[in-house]
Amino acid sequence: MNTSQHATVRLQQRGISPLVVDLLRDFGKSVPAGDGASKLFFDKAARKKLKAYAGSIARFLEEHLNVYAVVAADDRLITVGHLYERVRRH
């Protein structure tokens, strides 16, 4: 995973595991974030796909899924954070 220095710092500061970012890339919903970047997050359908994939360990992952990641057009991780509000889609 190619990450910016900013994203590396934010991962540590916010206590977000790189595993969760990998799951976001594989199962997360993507919406445009401007300048060709995408915002990834777990919507209801993504959580359902992840639950089917993870099986019995899905319940342990559930508390870590209220996060988002911003990924540049060149697939570089820009930043990550915790979701406190719904993602607005225009």
Secondary structure, 3 states (H helix, E strand, C coil): CCECHHHHHHHHHHCCCHHHHHHHHHHCEEEEEECCEEEEECCHHHHHHHHHHHHHHHHHHHHHCCEEEEECCCCCEEEEEECCCCCCCC
